[in-house]
């Protein structure tokens, strides 16, 4: 009896060790997958604050919460089953789909640059006008739906990139890793977004409720917010081009077209040939710049083609 109990406890201990090892493996794989998708995550965090810019402060966090819930729903209910089905039955399609998503990111980034230099001449209806017409609720619904649609594209790219890093794992481990990645990235992105959009309110509170250093800090936060939002737009655009271009370069290499990656690697090898403290950083920077250049070229071509096929319907008022 006691021998059987000891044997059972040994089995339980062995199972516990195996479970702990599996959890460690899942955690490590989720960390690698999240790091691989970092560029898209940066883009997601940079894009989202514009959806609540100009709204009343009391509506900002509820709307961010709704967008975050929609993002998690996108990842867990739609993209996770699709990713697992892709992994099980059509792993060959992962690279083309990644490249398609990368091309979309390139297009979005290039379009932002084109819009900056050649802005469309059309009147946009601002939020105050929506309030005057009593359409604030409809405006918020439209804002949330638009943000969730944009998030769907970015989330699909995050899930595809994550899946590409864990393709050797078993199906149940892939599922668990993607769930962890989905929860972690959604919490990180929308936590950062919430902090960004409430920063000016925090600054105003410090100005009103405190004196001295805290009041100066609050004033600095209020003044810095427009610059921070502008910087996020630039960071988001760069991230789109860098990540999208990098996906395309890697995808072409997977499909047998090596020269874009070889050219970037050759330039990197020449410029970062000296072994020193900054050689690894320089190597990474050259690869990032090369990917961004490829992304800009691809995105610009797509923007030109699409603008030719679908003439602008914007009207000047």
For each residue, the residues with C-beta under 8 A, 3 or more apart:
1: 4 5
2: 5 6
3: 6 7
4: 1 7 8
5: 1 2 8 9
6: 2 3 9 10
7: 3 4 10 11
8: 4 5 11 12
9: 5 6 12 13
10: 6 7 13 14
11: 7 8 14 15
12: 8 9 15 16
13: 9 10 16 17
14: 10 11 17 18
15: 11 12 18 19
16: 12 13 19 20
17: 13 14 20 21
18: 14 15 21 22
19: 15 16 22 23
20: 16 17 23 24
21: 17 18 24 25
22: 18 19 25 26 173
23: 19 20 26 27
24: 20 21 27 28
25: 21 22 28 29 173
26: 22 23 29 30 173 176 177 180
27: 23 24 30 31 180
28: 24 25 31 32
29: 25 26 32 33 165 166 169 173 177
30: 26 27 33 34 177 180 181 184
31: 27 28 34 35
32: 28 29 35 36 165 166
33: 29 30 36 37 161 162 163 165 166 177 178 181
34: 30 31 37 38 41 162 181 184 185
35: 31 32 38
36: 32 33 161 162 164 165
37: 33 34 40 41 157 158 161 162 181 185
38: 34 35 41 42
39: 42 43 239 242 243 246
40: 37 43 44 105 154 157 158 161 239 243
41: 34 37 38 44 45 158 185 188 189
42: 38 39 45 46 235 236 239
43: 39 40 46 47 105 154 236 239 240 243
44: 40 41 47 48 151 154 155 158 185 189
45: 41 42 48 188 189 192 193 232
46: 42 43 49 232 233 235 236 239
47: 43 44 50 150 154 236
48: 44 45 51 64 67 147 151 189 190 193
49: 46 52 53 193 196 197 229 232
50: 47 53 229 233
51: 48 63 67 143 144 146 147
52: 49 55 59 60 63 64 143 197
53: 49 50 197 229
54: 126 127
55: 52 59 60 63 127 140 143
56: 59 60
57: 60 198 201
58: 62
59: 52 55 56 62 63 140
60: 52 55 56 57 63 64 194 197 198
61: 64 65 194 197 198
62: 58 59 65 66
63: 51 52 55 59 60 66 67 140 143 144
64: 48 52 60 61 67 68 190 193 194 197
65: 61 62 68 69 190
66: 62 63 69 70 144
67: 48 51 63 64 70 71 144 147 148 151 190
68: 64 65 71 72 186 189 190
69: 65 66 72 73
70: 66 67 73 74 144 147 148 151
71: 67 68 74 75 148 151 155 186 189 190
72: 68 69 75 76 182 183 186
73: 69 70 76 77 78
74: 70 71 77 78 79 148 151 152 155 156
75: 71 72 78 79 80 155 158 159 178 182 186
76: 72 73 79 80 179 182
77: 73 74 80 81
78: 73 74 75 81 82 152
79: 74 75 76 82 83 152 155 156 159
80: 75 76 77 83 84 159 175 178 179 182
81: 77 78 84 85
82: 78 79 85 86
83: 79 80 86 87 159 160 163 174 178
84: 80 81 87 88 171 174 175 178
85: 81 82 88 89 90
86: 82 83 89 90 91 93 94 97 163
87: 83 84 91 94 163 167 171 174
88: 84 85 171
89: 85 86
90: 85 86 93 94
91: 86 87 94 167
92: 95
93: 86 90 96 97
94: 86 87 90 91 97 98 160 163 164 167
95: 92 98 99 164 251 254 255
96: 93 99 100 251
97: 86 93 94 100 101 160
98: 94 95 101 102 157 160 161 164 247 251
99: 95 96 102 103 247 248 251 252
100: 96 97 103 104
101: 97 98 104 105 153 156 157 160 244 247
102: 98 99 105 106 157 243 244 245 246 247 248 251 295
103: 99 100 106 107 244 248 298 299 302
104: 100 101 107 108 153 157 244
105: 40 43 101 102 108 109 157 240 241 243 244 247 295 299
106: 102 103 109 110 240 241 244 245 248 295 296 298 299 302
107: 103 104 110 111 244 298 299 302 303 306
108: 104 105 111 112 240 244 299
109: 105 106 112 113 237 238 239 240 241 244 295 296 299
110: 106 107 113 114 241 295 296 298 299 300 302 303
111: 107 108 114 115 299 303
112: 108 109 115 116 233 236 237 240
113: 109 110 116 117 237 296
114: 110 111 117 118 300 303
115: 111 112 118 119 120
116: 112 113 119
117: 113 114
118: 114 115
119: 115 116
120: 115 312 314
121: 314 316
122: 314 315 316 317
123: 316 317
124:
125: 129 130
126: 54 129 130
127: 54 55 130 131 136 139
128: 131 132
129: 125 126 132 133
130: 125 126 127 133 135 136 138 139
131: 127 128 134 135 136
132: 128 129
133: 129 130
134: 131
135: 130 131 138 139
136: 127 130 131 139 140
137: 140 141
138: 130 135 141 142
139: 127 130 135 136 142 143
140: 55 59 63 136 137 143 144
141: 137 138 144 145
142: 138 139 145 146
143: 51 52 55 63 139 140 146 147
144: 51 63 66 67 70 140 141 147 148
145: 141 142 148 149
146: 51 142 143 149 150
147: 48 51 67 70 143 144 150 151
148: 67 70 71 74 144 145 151 152
149: 145 146 152 153
150: 47 146 147 153 154
151: 44 48 67 70 71 74 147 148 154 155
152: 74 78 79 148 149 155 156
153: 101 104 149 150 156 157
154: 40 43 44 47 150 151 157 158
155: 44 71 74 75 79 151 152 158 159 182
156: 74 79 101 152 153 159 160
157: 37 40 98 101 102 104 105 153 154 160 161 243 247
158: 37 40 41 44 75 154 155 161 162 181 185
159: 75 79 80 83 155 156 162 163 178 181 182
160: 83 94 97 98 101 156 157 163 164
161: 33 36 37 40 98 157 158 164 165 247
162: 33 34 36 37 158 159 165 166 177 178 181
163: 33 83 86 87 94 159 160 166 167 174 178
164: 36 94 95 98 160 161 167
165: 29 32 33 36 161 162
166: 29 32 33 162 163 169 173 174 177 178
167: 87 91 94 163 164 174
168:
169: 29 166 173 174 177
170: 173 174
171: 84 87 88 174 175
172: 175 176
173: 22 25 26 29 166 169 170 176 177
174: 83 84 87 163 166 167 169 170 171 177 178
175: 80 84 171 172 178 179
176: 26 172 173 179 180
177: 26 29 30 33 162 166 169 173 174 180 181
178: 33 75 80 83 84 159 162 163 166 174 175 181 182
179: 76 80 175 176 182 183
180: 26 27 30 176 177 183 184
181: 30 33 34 37 158 159 162 177 178 184 185
182: 72 75 76 80 155 159 178 179 185 186
183: 72 179 180 186 187
184: 30 34 180 181 187 188
185: 34 37 41 44 158 181 182 188 189
186: 68 71 72 75 182 183 189 190
187: 183 184 190 191
188: 41 45 184 185 191 192
189: 41 44 45 48 68 71 185 186 192 193
190: 48 64 65 67 68 71 186 187 193 194
191: 187 188 194 195
192: 45 188 189 195 196
193: 45 48 49 64 189 190 196 197
194: 60 61 64 190 191 197 198
195: 191 192 198 199
196: 49 192 193 199 228 229 232
197: 49 52 53 60 61 64 193 194
198: 57 60 61 194 195 201 202
199: 195 196 202 203 221 224 225 228
200: 203 204 221 222 225
201: 57 198 204 205
202: 198 199 205 206 218 221
203: 199 200 206 207 217 218 219 220 221 222 225
204: 200 201 207 208 218 222
205: 201 202 208 209 218
206: 202 203 209 210 214 215 217 218 219 221
207: 203 204 210 215 218 219 222
208: 204 205 218
209: 205 206
210: 206 207 214 215 218
211: 214 215
212: 215 216
213: 216 217
214: 206 210 211 217 218
215: 206 207 210 211 212 218 219
216: 212 213 219 220
217: 203 206 213 214 220 221
218: 202 203 204 205 206 207 208 210 214 215 221 222
219: 203 206 207 215 216 222 223
220: 203 216 217 223 224
221: 199 200 202 203 206 217 218 224 225
222: 200 203 204 207 218 219 225
223: 219 220 226 227
224: 199 220 221 227 228
225: 199 200 203 221 222 228 229
226: 223 229 230
227: 223 224 230 231
228: 196 199 224 225 231 232
229: 49 50 53 196 225 226 232 233
230: 226 227 233 234
231: 227 228 234 235
232: 45 46 49 196 228 229 235 236
233: 46 50 112 229 230 236 237
234: 230 231 237 238
235: 42 46 231 232 238 239
236: 42 43 46 47 112 232 233 239 240
237: 109 112 113 233 234 240 241
238: 109 234 235 241 242 292
239: 39 40 42 43 46 109 235 236 242 243
240: 43 105 106 108 109 112 236 237 243 244 295 299
241: 105 106 109 110 237 238 244 245 291 292 295 296 299
242: 39 238 239 245 246 288 291 292 295
243: 39 40 43 102 105 157 239 240 246 247 291 295
244: 101 102 103 104 105 106 107 108 109 240 241 247 248 295 298 299
245: 102 106 241 242 248 249 290 291 292 293 294 295 296 298
246: 39 102 242 243 249 250 287 288 291 294 295
247: 98 99 101 102 105 157 161 243 244 250 251
248: 99 102 103 106 244 245 251 252 260 294 295 298
249: 245 246 252 253 260 261 264 290 291 294
250: 246 247 253 254 261
251: 95 96 98 99 102 247 248 254 255
252: 99 248 249 255 257 258 260 261
253: 249 250 256 257 258 260 261
254: 95 250 251
255: 95 251 252
256: 253
257: 252 253 260
258: 252 253 261 262
259: 262 263
260: 248 249 252 253 257 263 264 294
261: 249 250 252 253 258 264 265
262: 258 259 265 266
263: 259 260 266 267 290
264: 249 260 261 267 268 286 287 290 291
265: 261 262 268 269 287
266: 262 263 269 270
267: 263 264 270 271 286 290
268: 264 265 271 272 282 283 286 287 290
269: 265 266 272 273
270: 266 267 273
271: 267 268 282 286
272: 268 269 279 280 282 283 286
273: 269 270 279
274: 279
275: 279
276: 279
277:
278: 281 282
279: 272 273 274 275 276 282 283
280: 272 283 284
281: 278 284 285
282: 268 271 272 278 279 285 286
283: 268 272 279 280 286 287
284: 280 281 287 288
285: 281 282 288 289
286: 264 267 268 271 272 282 283 289 290
287: 246 264 265 268 283 284 290 291
288: 242 246 284 285 291 292
289: 285 286 292 293
290: 245 249 263 264 267 268 286 287 293 294
291: 241 242 243 245 246 249 264 287 288 294 295
292: 238 241 242 245 288 289 295 296
293: 245 289 290 296 297
294: 245 246 248 249 260 290 291 297 298
295: 102 105 106 109 110 240 241 242 243 244 245 246 248 291 292 298 299
296: 106 109 110 113 241 245 292 293 299 300
297: 293 294 300 301
298: 103 106 107 110 244 245 248 294 295 301 302
299: 103 105 106 107 108 109 110 111 240 241 244 295 296 302 303
300: 110 114 296 297 303 304
301: 297 298 304 305
302: 103 106 107 110 298 299 305 306
303: 107 110 111 114 299 300 306 307
304: 300 301 307 308
305: 301 302 308 309
306: 107 302 303 309 310
307: 303 304 310 311 312
308: 304 305 311
309: 305 306
310: 306 307
311: 307 308
312: 120 307
313:
314: 120 121 122
315: 122
316: 121 122 123
317: 122 123
